[in-house]
Amino acid sequence: MCAQELVLKQRTQILHALCSSGSAEYLERVLDILLAQGELMWEDYQNIQVTGRELYTKARQLLDLVYTKGVDTCKLFLATLKQVLPEEQGLGLSFSGCLFKLIEKDEHKSISAQTLLTGRPVLVSKLQGCIDDALKALVTSGHFTSADCNEVQLPVYTPLNRRLLDHVRSKGESAVNVLLQYIQQKQELGLPLDQEKNSPPKGQYQKKLSSSLSSQSCFLSTYGGTSHMPLDDIYTEGQLELAHCVDFHGPLGLEDIVGMVGTTNEEADTVLVSGEAGSGKSTLLQRLHLLWARGVALQDFLLLFPFSCRGLNSEHRELSVQELLFQHCCWPDREQEEIFQFIQDHPHLILFTFDGLDELKQSFSDEHRLCCPTQRAPIHILLFNLIQGSLMKGVRKLVTSRPEVVGPVLKKYLRKEVLLKGFSPSGINCFVRKHHNDPTVSAKVLASLQTNTALLGLCHSPVLCWIVSQCHKELLGCGDGSPQTITDVYLMILQHFLQHQSSTTIGFGWLKEHQETVRHLGQLAFEGIGATCYIFSGADLETCGVTEKDICLGFLTQSKGMSSAHSKHYEFLHVTLQCFFAALYIVLSNNINRSVIQKLFELKDMREIGKRSVCFTACLPSSEKQELVLEGETTAAETPNLHITATFVSGLLSRRHQSLWIPCCQSSVLEKKSRQVRRCLSKGMQKHFKSIPQPVEGEKKSMHAMPGFVWLVKCIYEMQESRIAQDAMSKLDVDHLKLTYCNIGPVECTALAYVLQHLRNPVGLQLDNNSVGDVGVEQLLPCLHICNSLYLRNNNISDEGIRKLIAKGIQCENFRKIALFNNKLTDACTQHFSHLLKTKQDFLSLRLGNNNITAQGAKQLAEGLKVNHSLQFLGLWGNKIGDTGAEALAKALESSKTLVWLSLVGNGVGSVGACALANIIKNSTSLEELWLTENCITRAGVECLIEALEHNTRVKSIWLRNNDLSLEEVEEMTRLEPRLTF
Ligand SMILES: Nc1ncnc2c1ncn2[C@@H]1O[C@H](COP(=O)(O)OP(=O)(O)OP(=O)(O)O)[C@@H](O)[C@H]1O
């Protein structure tokens, strides 16, 4: 049988032999040799080695090619296989050849680009273990930049040595010469090229892993399109909080994320970092990776394997854990089995990170169990089993996600949850200063933020802070029209990038001039959102008409890890920018389906909306493309990005931005779309209100906001038309609005205040357990007049926020109650409350529990209390007012005719304080409850209280648990006075 027939007949066996290990190494070696022999051209090689393509597909393509090249090539191919494949894979091939003779001969010869091909198999092996030095030689000679080094060191399937050879080739003859000279010199000096041959394999592997991680993470990708920004120069600490630990109040550092603090389930291995879009989750992981690679953080872990869920979406093969680690993170150049065994034997030394669980096409589920690390399974099943701990138990996993997609099933498997809440006000300062080399520019940007607090609120989100800093020229030049909404900020970055290329600099011409580009990028973004696709191949770009010139504008950046010299992949600088372009497409497209907007606001399946989207080869294997687009099954993961897109659609279709679009599309179509958005918002709100249950008799009508309410409010804010807000609120009839644990930060406060100020009747606004902060408090002021009570427990509020709140509050007739437990208040805030109590003689309730108020603050408060004739509830639980503070309060309150309830739990008031407080009891005709639990009160103090109670029939109970009393004393005193509760 001739060689050609043999290739055909043994096709299945050959494919199996080349690919069944899951490793690309055998195929790579065969390609090396065929290239070296001149049987394959460089172009043939490139056509086979398309990034993201399945191993089997590459091998099939090679077989087809070899077959069509004829008998001689087939002969050589079979001989190569025999040489490359291990004995046990013997295919019974009877062809052999002295393949390396030629190459061996070439080895010491003078150097040329051609030798790079003919000597490839030898060079690949010679470069083993000395990539760093080879790169240094190329950088020193000026042929490689640090970006080139990074490109080579990115961990893709291809080992680094082959990547280096491919990359150096693209740099031309002179660069090739430097590399080959380097190899030759080393050899002449008798230095071992593979310096680490004798070091243990895991040491060598760890070095390779950390060097690729370091190059992968040293630059920030949002700057990729326009400039390089080293992470070290710009990284700013974000605010981290534990989701479920009330006892821990200190700042949470990077090491604490995987450390012991805040652990709620010791059996679990997975730590979740959750945060809104653009809050900095990916950047945080990037920072951790970089610090680990440099040996300065997370040093308890010997190996760190980073994964991006966005990238894993393009893996359509079934893989084992071993294949997942080695093929997706870092390929061990030797002793794979030993390394994997080491990983299995030492799980506590290993850390896996998974960025962006929300971007995975499948929603988390624990239905398919998998325990065996060598068993192959679809990628999402592997991932879910790793997170659950049924696979690789003991290995620590760090996962990031948007909060919306973290359901109860996932929560069961979490060791702890850490919330990333974006920048603090000082973080914003720090970021802006780092962003600008020129301190006068940063000072101007910061000053302009101080004059526009809505924009300052937006800057708590790092991605928005980045845009604002990036667009400082536009920002400083826009005078009174400075941005108020998220849409305004994104329009600013659009203008910023477009105007770099624009001939028109004034008026609205900047958009018209680039409308085609915007449409093409918009289509790419829109169809991508529909298909949960965030990485685009060259073919995807082509389908949507995106050109090289469009790419150069800077909105797209090359995907790390997916791109190679011969096949580039792209993503938007940030996924929120993709949502923005998708929204632009919806607005600008004249022939978009009418149902798109409606479906978007009802959060119906976007895949249905994007029916025409059959591209995205980067995300979908071609066989599945069509089905997936049409199959009509929405993953939960899509919702957050649909929400964001809808928010942008609202903003872009608002009246104030219409002049931008009119030169580019028909105004009647625009008007229709805008009406449709208003209708959707109004309907959405009404649906929400209808779900409010009728109050139980005697109770207030209360609405607990469902997910989606805040989003609708934000959409209305984006439109900046008070009529829409008025209409929406005219139908809301409640007494109490509960928005606890709703991820409300300053941005949401701005929107809430904008909308709620139109409520017809005053409400109690409960915003406990959010991230309102001082900036958020300031944003809430426009709706304070409609709040009869405001609950802001656990919201990171300081004295400065209180100063502004009270200044406004004293002017608001309805404002009568405030609760501020668990914030950052000190004595400095008490002068404001004192002023409030003096000024507002109808104020009813002041609760300041668990802050840092001392005797000094209590004395200040007492000044106000002395002259107040309305306060009924005063709570200072968990502060430090001590006995003198209690004395001051007692003196101020002893003549109060309104005080009903007083709590001084846990304030160290002691018996001296208790005796002073007894005076209130003696005189009061209104007091019903006094709380003195945990106050170091002894018998003497209680005796004062008993004596006072003799003259008072109004008081119902005095709480005295956990004080300094013996059991006998407790029994005796309970007998004496049953209203005492011990
Ligand atoms: N800690 C930080 N220091 C400096 N810049 C940051 C930081 N965090 C985020 N940024 C800026 O904000 C951009 C968006 O952040 P990032 O992509 O990390 O957010 P994310 O939470 O992962 O968003 P998404 O959920 O949408 O993927 C970054 O590209 C960077 O420009």
The ligand as an ORCA input file, in Angstrom:
! r2SCAN-3c Opt
* xyz 0 1
  N      -8.431     48.732     41.766
  C      -8.377     49.411     40.625
  N      -7.391     50.315     40.415
  C      -7.362     51.015     39.263
  N      -8.262     50.903     38.264
  C      -9.255     50.021     38.426
  C      -9.364     49.235     39.613
  N     -10.445     48.466     39.498
  C     -10.999     48.741     38.300
  N     -10.293     49.676     37.651
  C     -10.615     50.272     36.333
  O     -11.957     49.917     36.012
  C     -11.990     49.061     34.868
  C     -13.045     48.006     35.072
  O     -12.687     47.159     36.125
  P     -12.891     45.577     36.078
  O     -12.907     45.080     34.686
  O     -11.886     44.993     37.012
  O     -14.347     45.465     36.689
  P     -15.235     44.162     36.877
  O     -15.849     44.284     38.229
  O     -14.433     42.928     36.628
  O     -16.339     44.377     35.763
  P     -17.329     43.303     35.074
  O     -18.142     42.667     36.147
  O     -18.191     44.138     34.200
  O     -16.474     42.356     34.331
  C     -10.579     48.517     34.774
  O     -10.271     48.153     33.467
  C      -9.754     49.695     35.263
  O      -9.561     50.649     34.264
*
